[in-house]
Amino acid sequence: MPVVTMSELRAALRVTVGKRGMTEDDVDALADYVMSFFGFDSEVIDNRLDMDDRDVFYMIEEAGLLSTRQEEIHIKKGKLWRIHYWVLRTARIKELAGTRVPKLEARGFAYDHLPSEAWERTPIPK
């Protein structure tokens, strides 16, 4: 999985929350703050966050830079334990930052260059 760099996150935040009137210094501080949770990983467990942290993450989720997922685990006593994660949308962040390499357009099938004889079926002798 590709890693999001600090400069990519800053650029993506400028394009999203920066357009709402956030100053350049605030965008830089927000990028530092968010990356302090993620580091080199793309997920962080929700239990690490306090109420104020979670509010910031919800704002960034609205901007389309974060998403959530949950995992359910059965523990020994038969109870269900739900673990919630915050996930960096790395492809979206790289796209907004302008560092994502565009996918090549599909140009037909990989076997288009084969002659028509290659597609003919011949019975297999028994």
RODO-2510 file (C-alpha; in nm, 4 decimals, decimal comma):
residues 126
     n   res          X          Y          Z
     1     m     0,0000     0,0000     0,0000
     2     p     0,1413     0,3401    -0,0923
     3     v     0,2449     0,5738     0,1849
     4     v     0,1090     0,9275     0,2074
     5     t     0,3801     1,1866     0,2566
     6     m     0,3430     1,5002     0,4625
     7     s     0,3618     1,7209     0,1542
     8     e     0,0865     1,5192    -0,0172
     9     l    -0,1409     1,5484     0,2854
    10     r    -0,0741     1,9228     0,3099
    11     a    -0,1569     1,9693    -0,0586
    12     a    -0,4777     1,7639    -0,0280
    13     l    -0,5840     1,9590     0,2809
    14     r    -0,5198     2,2889     0,0998
    15     v    -0,7480     2,1808    -0,1829
    16     t    -1,0257     2,0629     0,0513
    17     v    -1,0442     2,2318     0,3914
    18     g    -0,8149     2,5154     0,2824
    19     k    -1,0817     2,6277     0,0373
    20     r    -1,3156     2,6831     0,3322
    21     g    -1,1032     2,9667     0,4657
    22     m    -0,8420     2,7804     0,6689
    23     t    -0,5093     2,9650     0,6733
    24     e    -0,1881     2,8132     0,5380
    25     d    -0,0441     2,7833     0,8894
    26     d    -0,3589     2,6067     1,0099
    27     v    -0,3446     2,3630     0,7180
    28     d     0,0191     2,2823     0,8008
    29     a    -0,0662     2,2340     1,1686
    30     l    -0,3598     2,0110     1,0769
    31     a    -0,1404     1,7969     0,8509
    32     d     0,1154     1,7572     1,1312
    33     y    -0,1627     1,6714     1,3754
    34     v    -0,3191     1,4066     1,1494
    35     m     0,0139     1,2484     1,0570
    36     s     0,1044     1,2210     1,4257
    37     f    -0,1696     0,9577     1,4498
    38     f    -0,0956     0,7681     1,1291
    39     g     0,2815     0,7882     1,0873
    40     f     0,3765     0,5424     0,8121
    41     d     0,0529     0,3442     0,8452
    42     s    -0,2749     0,4007     0,6655
    43     e    -0,5037     0,3063     0,9551
    44     v    -0,5451     0,4125     1,3144
    45     i    -0,7683     0,2495     1,5734
    46     d    -1,0503     0,4702     1,6972
    47     n    -0,9731     0,3931     2,0626
    48     r    -0,6605     0,6106     2,0339
    49     l    -0,8712     0,9205     1,9761
    50     d    -1,0370     1,1418     2,2326
    51     m    -1,3522     1,3406     2,1617
    52     d    -1,1703     1,6440     2,0146
    53     d    -0,9511     1,4251     1,7940
    54     r    -1,2583     1,2442     1,6651
    55     d    -1,4235     1,5770     1,5751
    56     v    -1,1216     1,6681     1,3623
    57     f    -1,1293     1,3269     1,1959
    58     y    -1,4995     1,3687     1,1147
    59     m    -1,4206     1,7029     0,9490
    60     i    -1,1470     1,5416     0,7409
    61     e    -1,3802     1,2535     0,6566
    62     e    -1,6323     1,5065     0,5218
    63     a    -1,3544     1,6434     0,3013
    64     g    -1,3106     1,2939     0,1569
    65     l    -0,9619     1,2257     0,2908
    66     l    -1,0558     0,9669     0,5553
    67     s    -1,2957     0,6773     0,5728
    68     t    -1,3871     0,4279     0,8426
    69     r    -1,4099     0,0542     0,8697
    70     q    -1,4964    -0,1838     1,1474
    71     e    -1,3990    -0,5336     1,2411
    72     e    -1,6008    -0,7730     1,4543
    73     i    -1,4278    -1,0287     1,6736
    74     h    -1,5874    -1,2915     1,8944
    75     i    -1,4171    -1,3112     2,2310
    76     k    -1,4061    -1,6176     2,4580
    77     k    -1,7152    -1,5282     2,6599
    78     g    -1,9212    -1,5339     2,3404
    79     k    -1,9480    -1,1585     2,3177
    80     l    -1,8969    -0,9623     2,0016
    81     w    -1,6249    -0,6983     2,0123
    82     r    -1,6290    -0,4261     1,7456
    83     i    -1,3094    -0,2466     1,6557
    84     h    -1,3410     0,0782     1,4614
    85     y    -1,0625     0,2111     1,2404
    86     w    -0,9959     0,5383     1,0609
    87     v    -0,8409     0,4824     0,7187
    88     l    -0,6474     0,7324     0,5081
    89     r    -0,7836     0,7419     0,1536
    90     t    -0,4362     0,7349     0,0034
    91     a    -0,5465     0,7265    -0,3604
    92     r    -0,7750     1,0273    -0,3086
    93     i    -0,5061     1,2200    -0,1194
    94     k    -0,2499     1,1519    -0,3914
    95     e    -0,5027     1,2496    -0,6580
    96     l    -0,5787     1,5818    -0,4875
    97     a    -0,2086     1,6447    -0,4283
    98     g    -0,1377     1,5844    -0,7963
    99     t     0,1168     1,3090    -0,7296
   100     r    -0,0895     1,0148    -0,8436
   101     v     0,0230     0,8620    -1,1690
   102     p    -0,2801     0,8403    -1,3993
   103     k    -0,3822     0,4933    -1,5076
   104     l    -0,3168     0,4078    -1,8673
   105     e    -0,6275     0,3947    -2,0762
   106     a    -0,7350     0,0483    -2,1760
   107     r    -0,6718    -0,0087    -2,5427
   108     g    -0,8646    -0,3250    -2,6143
   109     f    -0,7662    -0,6707    -2,5015
   110     a    -0,4156    -0,7910    -2,4328
   111     y    -0,4502    -1,0547    -2,7054
   112     d    -0,5710    -0,8256    -2,9850
   113     h    -0,2460    -0,8721    -3,1719
   114     l    -0,3041    -1,2478    -3,2205
   115     p    -0,4155    -1,3667    -3,5654
   116     s    -0,7681    -1,5032    -3,6063
   117     e    -0,6288    -1,8583    -3,6443
   118     a    -0,5255    -1,8504    -3,2808
   119     w    -0,8904    -1,8361    -3,1796
   120     e    -0,9969    -2,1394    -3,3797
   121     r    -1,0616    -2,4547    -3,1850
   122     t    -0,9323    -2,7886    -3,2983
   123     p    -1,0538    -3,1088    -3,1374
   124     i    -0,8028    -3,2858    -2,9179
   125     p    -0,7370    -3,6421    -3,0412
   126     k    -0,8311    -3,9190    -2,8017
***
